[in-house]
């Protein structure tokens, strides 16, 4: 038996900012909208999907902490180093999104062709666009 990742549900404390952020980002990267409704979004790359829902008001005060227990970042693979660099110039820069964590850079400790850029969403969750 082999299981594959099918979907991840993400609750966001700033839905009016974060959900449009992911919609635009993931459509730029070739994903498709699976479902969209007031306050929510489902997008898929054809294999796995991400579903965004607003965090209930009474739970929003805790906020997101990338170093706490739970998800630390999302990684999205592209085909080449040139595509990572094009993403930086064609998407991050025009959207005023600064690369984080001393990226873009090669990560030979992850593999001989690993190359990444990382940035953060409106909640503070890190997003990595990489090739390997």
Secondary structure as UniProt FT lines:
FT   STRAND          7..12
FT   HELIX           15..28
FT   TURN            29..30
FT   STRAND          32..37
FT   TURN            38..39
FT   STRAND          40..44
FT   STRAND          49..54
FT   HELIX           57..62
FT   TURN            66..67
FT   STRAND          73..77
FT   HELIX           81..87
FT   HELIX           88..92
FT   TURN            93..96
FT   STRAND          100..106
FT   TURN            108..110
FT   TURN            112..113
FT   STRAND          115..120
FT   TURN            122..123
FT   STRAND          126..131
//
